[in-house]
Amino acid sequence: MSGIGVSGAAREPSPHDVPAPLVTLGSRADTPSPAVDDRLSRATALLRQHTDAGWKAIEDNVVARALTMFRPSAPVRGRHDIGDFFLAADVIVSRLRRRIDQVPAAAAQKIACTTGDRDELNLVTIQLIAAYGAPLLDVAGHVHAAAMDVLDDLLGALAPAADKVRTHVHIGDVSNDPLIIA
Amino acid sequence: MSSARTPVAEETTPGSKTSLVPDEVLARQAGLGDKEAFAHLARRHGPALYRYVLRLLSDPADAEDCVQEVMLAAWKGLPSFRNDSSIRTWLLVLGRNQAQKLSQRQRPPFPQSGSRPTLDFDAAVAQIRDLRADPERDTIEGGLQIALDAALLLLPERQRSVWILREVEDLSYAEIASVVGLTPTAVRGLLQRARTAIATSLQEWR
């Protein structure tokens, strides 16, 4: 039987593993033969290693659709030279996340926008992860400034003034992992 | 401090920075609207999700629909994802729920528990051979995998799920329990019965 190097791919035994089962054939109780054990472990390893051709066929389509999906979210009113317009709050959150993740020693964990009368933005709450050891008040100040830049850019004249909008900066976690905080 | 990270699967572009980014970071970014991060999650966990739901539904078209629906639900649900489970486990939970919805529209639906599906071994093998008209799999290894798929088809859905999630996807008993909605103790019992039944079926294979 041709060999695919599968025997070494077996999972490490776990202390929670169930003991090897007894096989009952008709009225006869028996343990699986070594040949059956070998077949089962090879078949299992093949299944584990095998990425179905079906997934390969649909992968690009699934990912392409993922890139076009949107989430329903509240409208936020903005204003430019020729009048008012509306942005989905999800768009604002996405832009804020990108900008905040560029702030040294900070990454956005949660962002919430709250609108008031006439769908004007009146509250942004940003929850952060900060790098371990970073001066937190400085980080919060940089994030606040970055958030105001984004809001000015997106909402124009209706972007709330820095002293008008209550921007709560909450440090929800700290990390020293460079993959989490650039 | 966020220091512990979930294992990261190899992606299609090994060595790229994204291939090293932990699931929870991609989930956080996707939850905040980063579609590229979500696409990476989809590519990372899509194979396991498809492998699992295909063996619940036994139909590639249904499996594709199921994966698409799961990805849509995941995109919508990520902003409220609280890291109570791993992303992979969460996607498998969504996959099983969606597969059950799809199966309820079929005739006959797969049994909810206990009873065996209403098909015999020969029919299962014939169905799988039809699904896998792939010359590359017309080998001893391909035959062995077909035999395993046939053995899986003969199992009740919960046993099949438990066996796949443990032996193929390497989930813990607690993670499997959250996917199939049982206790870890019940999962152990189902796994033992599934192992016994599969070993019995494979005794017939040459």
Contacts between the chains, C-beta under 8 A, distances in Angstrom:
chain1	res1	chain2	res2	distance
A	1	B	140	5.4
A	2	B	139	7.2
A	2	B	140	5.9
A	2	B	141	7.1
A	4	B	141	5.8
A	11	B	167	7.7
A	11	B	170	5.6
A	14	B	172	7.9
A	16	B	172	7.4
A	16	B	173	5.7
A	16	B	188	7.9
A	18	B	188	5.4
A	18	B	191	5.7
A	18	B	192	5.0
A	18	B	195	7.4
A	20	B	195	7.7
A	21	B	192	5.3
A	21	B	195	4.6
A	21	B	196	4.2
A	21	B	199	6.6
A	22	B	196	6.9
A	23	B	196	5.8
A	23	B	199	5.0
A	23	B	200	5.4
A	23	B	203	7.3
A	24	B	196	7.0
A	24	B	200	7.5
A	25	B	200	6.5
A	25	B	203	7.3
A	32	B	199	4.5
A	32	B	203	7.5
A	33	B	203	7.4
A	36	B	199	5.4
A	36	B	202	5.5
A	36	B	203	5.3
A	37	B	199	7.7
A	39	B	144	6.4
A	39	B	147	7.9
A	39	B	202	5.0
A	39	B	205	6.3
A	40	B	148	7.7
A	40	B	198	6.4
A	40	B	199	5.9
A	40	B	202	5.5
A	42	B	141	7.6
A	42	B	144	6.2
A	43	B	144	4.8
A	43	B	145	5.9
A	43	B	147	6.9
A	43	B	148	3.9
A	43	B	202	7.0
A	44	B	148	7.2
A	44	B	167	5.1
A	44	B	168	6.7
A	46	B	141	5.7
A	46	B	144	6.6
A	46	B	145	5.0
A	46	B	148	7.7
A	47	B	51	7.5
A	47	B	145	6.2
A	47	B	148	6.2
A	47	B	149	8.0
A	47	B	167	8.0
A	47	B	168	5.2
A	48	B	167	7.5
A	48	B	168	4.9
A	48	B	169	8.0
A	48	B	170	7.8
A	50	B	51	7.9
A	50	B	145	6.9
A	51	B	47	4.5
A	51	B	51	7.6
A	52	B	47	7.3
A	52	B	50	6.0
A	52	B	51	5.8
A	52	B	54	6.3
A	53	B	134	6.1
A	54	B	50	6.3
A	54	B	54	6.3
A	54	B	60	4.7
A	54	B	63	6.5
A	54	B	64	7.2
A	55	B	46	6.0
A	55	B	47	5.0
A	55	B	50	4.1
A	55	B	51	7.2
A	58	B	50	7.3
A	58	B	64	4.8
A	58	B	67	6.8
A	59	B	43	6.7
A	59	B	46	6.1
A	62	B	42	5.9
A	62	B	46	6.1
A	62	B	64	7.9
A	62	B	67	5.9
A	62	B	68	6.2
A	62	B	71	5.9
A	63	B	39	4.8
A	63	B	42	5.4
A	63	B	43	6.2
A	63	B	46	8.0
A	65	B	68	6.3
A	65	B	71	7.1
A	65	B	72	7.8
A	66	B	35	6.7
A	66	B	38	5.5
A	66	B	39	5.3
A	66	B	42	5.1
A	66	B	71	5.5
A	66	B	75	6.5
A	67	B	35	4.9
A	67	B	36	7.7
A	67	B	38	7.9
A	67	B	39	5.9
A	69	B	35	7.5
A	69	B	71	7.8
A	69	B	72	6.1
A	69	B	75	4.7
A	69	B	76	7.9
A	71	B	33	7.9
A	71	B	75	7.0
A	71	B	76	5.7
A	71	B	79	7.2
A	90	B	33	5.6
A	91	B	33	7.4
A	93	B	32	5.7
A	93	B	33	5.4
A	94	B	32	6.4
A	94	B	33	3.0
A	94	B	34	6.8
A	96	B	32	7.8
A	97	B	29	6.8
A	97	B	32	3.8
A	97	B	33	6.2
A	97	B	34	6.6
A	98	B	34	7.5
A	101	B	29	7.7
A	107	B	28	7.7
A	108	B	28	7.8
A	108	B	32	5.9
A	109	B	28	6.3
A	110	B	31	7.9
A	110	B	32	7.7
A	111	B	32	5.9
A	129	B	2	6.5
A	132	B	1	6.2
A	173	B	1	7.3
A	173	B	2	5.3
A	174	B	1	5.4
A	174	B	2	7.4
A	175	B	1	5.8
A	175	B	2	4.0
A	175	B	3	6.7
A	176	B	1	7.0
A	176	B	3	6.9
A	177	B	2	6.3
A	177	B	3	6.2
A	177	B	5	7.2
A	179	B	5	7.7
A	179	B	20	6.2
A	179	B	21	5.6
A	179	B	22	6.3
A	179	B	25	6.3
A	180	B	2	5.7
A	180	B	22	7.5
A	180	B	25	5.5
